[in-house]
Amino acid sequence: MTRQFIVGGNWKMNGSQATVDSLVQGLNSATLDKSVEVVVAPPALYVAKVAQTFKAGQVAGQNTYCASKGAFTGEISPEMLKDVGAQWVILGHSERRHVFGENDALVAKKVKHALAVGMQVMFCVGETLDEREANRTTEVVFQQLQAVADAIDEAEWAHVVIAYEPVWAIGTGKVATPEQAQEVHAAIRGWLSDKVSAAVSQATRIMYGGSVNAGNCKELGKKPDVDGFLVGGASLKPEFIDIINCQQ
């Protein structure tokens, strides 16, 4: 099965109206590989603006809550994201887990609700450095996957892209080697086959995230189970175009 390569740009808590305009203009005017699905995730304040002006791909929110509306000060719902033109949402990012204390159960509820209202989900999993050094990488990743598998139906996996992001490689300049990334991606695909279905295993795209840049994307992207990238800091730079075009 040929899985469409996907590259997401997570802008995190960066930008202004002027810089967002510049980023969108740069991507809209670039020559991008048309076989690659491109998704950008601006801060929530700029999602509507980007959804109206970004012509080179689709738009994601960086987070949503697991309810449609209510007394949840500071939160936004996936329905709100859809209302302003977003099609995707990133959920379970390590910064949400480790900075803001989100656990597997909450992330699973968020994924379930976002899918129920028609959003596409980039679901993030990954281990810390301590967990990797203790040889617990797959144990941790599988636990994160299981929480979501327990919450959604097999058919809903068609709207989920998994992003493997080793916490120790996010924003650190460290990056998993192509072999390390492939090893975990293959393990995730094997887990999907065992716990969900062979069809879901073959169809689900698994992105790599963690200090991806123009210098390492080509080798990472050659691995058979690496189906794309979720890019942080480099998505704010011109090299994001090179990452999108890494398959050429």
C-alpha positions as CSV (number, residue, x, y, z in Angstrom):
1,M,0.0,0.0,0.0
2,T,1.2,3.5,-0.9
3,R,0.6,5.9,1.9
4,Q,0.6,9.6,1.0
5,F,3.6,11.4,2.6
6,I,2.5,14.1,5.0
7,V,4.4,17.1,6.5
8,G,3.0,19.1,9.3
9,G,4.3,22.4,10.6
10,N,3.7,23.1,14.3
11,W,4.3,26.8,14.8
12,K,3.8,26.4,18.6
13,M,3.4,29.7,20.5
14,N,5.2,31.8,17.9
15,G,4.3,34.5,15.5
16,S,2.4,37.7,15.0
17,Q,0.0,38.8,12.3
18,A,2.9,40.0,10.2
19,T,5.0,36.8,10.6
20,V,2.0,34.6,10.0
21,D,1.3,36.5,6.8
22,S,5.0,36.1,5.8
23,L,5.0,32.4,6.4
24,V,1.8,31.8,4.5
25,Q,2.9,33.9,1.6
26,G,6.2,32.0,1.4
27,L,4.5,28.7,1.3
28,N,1.8,29.8,-1.2
29,S,4.5,31.1,-3.6
30,A,6.8,28.1,-3.3
31,T,7.0,25.1,-5.6
32,L,5.9,22.3,-3.4
33,D,5.8,18.6,-4.1
34,K,2.2,18.1,-5.1
35,S,2.2,14.5,-3.9
36,V,2.8,15.6,-0.3
37,E,0.0,16.6,2.0
38,V,0.9,19.8,3.9
39,V,-0.7,20.9,7.1
40,V,0.3,23.9,9.2
41,A,-0.7,24.5,12.8
42,P,-0.6,28.2,13.8
43,P,-1.5,29.5,17.3
44,A,-5.2,29.4,17.9
45,L,-5.6,33.2,17.5
46,Y,-4.3,32.9,13.9
47,V,-6.1,29.7,12.8
48,A,-9.0,31.6,11.0
49,K,-6.6,34.0,9.3
50,V,-4.4,31.2,8.0
51,A,-7.4,29.1,6.9
52,Q,-8.6,32.0,4.8
53,T,-5.2,32.6,3.1
54,F,-3.2,29.4,3.0
55,K,-3.6,27.8,-0.4
56,A,-0.8,25.3,-0.3
57,G,-2.4,22.9,2.2
58,Q,-4.6,22.5,5.2
59,V,-4.8,24.0,8.6
60,A,-4.6,22.4,12.1
61,G,-5.2,23.6,15.6
62,Q,-2.5,22.8,18.1
63,N,-4.9,21.5,20.8
64,T,-8.6,21.2,21.6
65,Y,-10.7,20.2,24.6
66,C,-12.9,17.1,24.8
67,A,-16.2,19.0,25.0
68,S,-18.2,21.0,22.5
69,K,-18.8,24.0,24.7
70,G,-19.1,25.0,28.3
71,A,-17.4,26.6,31.3
72,F,-13.9,25.7,30.3
73,T,-12.1,29.1,30.4
74,G,-9.2,29.3,27.9
75,E,-10.1,26.2,26.0
76,I,-11.4,25.8,22.4
77,S,-13.5,23.0,21.0
78,P,-12.9,21.1,17.7
79,E,-16.2,22.4,16.6
80,M,-14.8,26.0,16.9
81,L,-11.7,25.0,14.9
82,K,-14.0,23.6,12.2
83,D,-16.1,26.7,12.2
84,V,-13.1,28.9,11.3
85,G,-11.8,26.5,8.6
86,A,-9.4,24.1,10.2
87,Q,-9.5,20.5,9.2
88,W,-6.9,19.0,11.6
89,V,-5.9,19.1,15.2
90,I,-2.7,18.0,17.0
91,L,-3.4,16.1,20.1
92,G,-1.1,14.4,22.7
93,H,1.9,16.5,21.9
94,S,4.7,16.0,24.5
95,E,4.5,19.6,25.5
96,R,0.8,19.2,26.4
97,R,1.7,16.0,28.3
98,H,4.8,17.2,30.1
99,V,4.4,20.9,30.5
100,F,0.6,21.0,31.1
101,G,0.2,17.6,32.7
102,E,-2.2,15.9,30.2
103,N,-2.4,12.2,30.8
104,D,-3.2,9.3,28.4
105,A,-6.9,9.2,29.5
106,L,-7.5,12.9,28.8
107,V,-5.7,12.7,25.4
108,A,-7.8,9.8,24.4
109,K,-11.0,11.7,25.3
110,K,-9.8,14.6,23.2
111,V,-9.0,12.3,20.2
112,K,-12.4,10.7,20.5
113,H,-14.3,14.0,20.6
114,A,-12.3,15.5,17.7
115,L,-13.0,12.5,15.5
116,A,-16.6,12.4,16.4
117,V,-17.1,15.9,15.1
118,G,-15.2,15.2,11.8
119,M,-11.7,16.5,12.5
120,Q,-8.5,14.8,11.3
121,V,-6.1,14.1,14.1
122,M,-2.4,14.1,14.4
123,F,-2.0,11.9,17.5
124,C,1.5,12.3,19.2
125,V,3.3,9.6,21.1
126,G,6.9,9.4,22.4
127,E,9.2,8.6,25.3
128,T,11.5,10.7,27.4
129,L,15.2,10.3,27.5
130,D,15.0,8.4,30.9
131,E,12.4,6.1,29.4
132,R,14.6,5.4,26.4
133,E,17.7,4.7,28.5
134,A,15.6,2.3,30.6
135,N,14.6,0.4,27.4
136,R,11.0,1.4,27.9
137,T,10.4,3.1,24.6
138,T,7.9,0.6,23.2
139,E,6.2,0.1,26.6
140,V,5.5,3.8,26.8
141,V,4.5,4.3,23.2
142,F,2.2,1.3,23.3
143,Q,0.5,2.5,26.5
144,Q,-0.2,5.8,24.8
145,L,-1.6,4.1,21.7
146,Q,-3.7,1.7,23.8
147,A,-5.5,4.6,25.5
148,V,-6.7,5.8,22.2
149,A,-7.4,2.4,20.8
150,D,-9.7,1.8,23.8
151,A,-11.6,5.0,23.0
152,I,-12.2,4.8,19.2
153,D,-13.6,2.4,16.7
154,E,-11.5,0.7,14.0
155,A,-13.1,2.8,11.3
156,E,-12.0,6.0,13.0
157,W,-8.3,5.2,12.6
158,A,-8.8,6.3,9.0
159,H,-8.8,9.8,10.3
160,V,-5.8,9.5,12.6
161,V,-2.1,10.1,11.7
162,I,0.3,9.0,14.4
163,A,3.3,11.2,15.1
164,Y,6.2,9.5,16.9
165,E,8.0,12.3,18.7
166,P,10.8,11.2,21.1
167,V,10.6,13.8,23.8
168,W,14.4,13.9,24.0
169,A,14.6,15.1,20.4
170,I,12.0,17.9,20.5
171,G,13.7,21.3,20.3
172,T,17.0,19.9,21.5
173,G,18.8,19.6,18.2
174,K,19.1,15.9,18.9
175,V,17.4,13.7,16.4
176,A,16.7,10.0,16.3
177,T,18.8,8.3,13.7
178,P,16.9,7.0,10.6
179,E,17.4,3.5,12.0
180,Q,16.0,4.5,15.5
181,A,13.0,6.2,13.9
182,Q,12.4,3.2,11.6
183,E,12.6,0.8,14.5
184,V,9.9,2.5,16.5
185,H,7.7,3.2,13.5
186,A,7.9,-0.5,12.6
187,A,7.0,-1.4,16.2
188,I,4.0,0.9,16.1
189,R,2.9,-0.6,12.8
190,G,3.2,-4.1,14.3
191,W,1.2,-3.0,17.4
192,L,-1.6,-1.6,15.2
193,S,-1.7,-5.0,13.3
194,D,-1.9,-6.9,16.6
195,K,-4.2,-4.7,18.5
196,V,-6.4,-3.0,15.9
197,S,-6.2,-4.7,12.4
198,A,-3.8,-5.5,9.6
199,A,-5.7,-3.1,7.4
200,V,-5.4,-0.2,9.8
201,S,-1.7,-1.1,10.3
202,Q,-1.0,-0.8,6.6
203,A,-3.1,2.3,6.0
204,T,-2.2,4.4,9.0
205,R,0.5,7.0,8.4
206,I,3.2,7.4,11.0
207,M,5.1,10.7,11.0
208,Y,8.4,11.4,12.7
209,G,8.9,14.5,14.8
210,G,11.9,15.7,16.7
211,S,14.5,18.3,15.4
212,V,13.7,17.5,11.8
213,N,15.5,19.8,9.4
214,A,16.6,20.2,5.8
215,G,19.8,18.3,6.6
216,N,18.3,15.1,8.0
217,C,14.9,14.8,6.3
218,K,15.9,13.0,3.2
219,E,17.5,10.1,5.0
220,L,14.7,9.9,7.6
221,G,12.1,10.0,4.8
222,K,13.7,7.1,2.9
223,K,12.7,4.6,5.7
224,P,9.8,2.4,4.7
225,D,7.6,3.2,7.8
226,V,8.3,6.9,8.0
227,D,5.3,8.5,6.2
228,G,6.1,12.1,6.9
229,F,7.2,14.6,9.5
230,L,5.8,16.8,12.2
231,V,8.1,19.8,12.2
232,G,8.6,22.3,15.0
233,G,11.2,25.1,14.8
234,A,12.2,24.4,11.2
235,S,8.6,25.0,10.1
236,L,9.1,28.7,10.9
237,K,12.1,28.9,8.5
238,P,12.5,28.7,4.7
239,E,13.9,25.2,5.1
240,F,10.4,23.9,5.8
241,I,10.0,24.0,2.0
242,D,13.0,21.7,1.6
243,I,11.5,19.3,4.1
244,I,8.2,19.2,2.2
245,N,10.1,18.5,-0.9
246,C,12.4,15.9,0.6
247,Q,10.9,13.0,-1.5
248,Q,11.9,14.6,-4.8
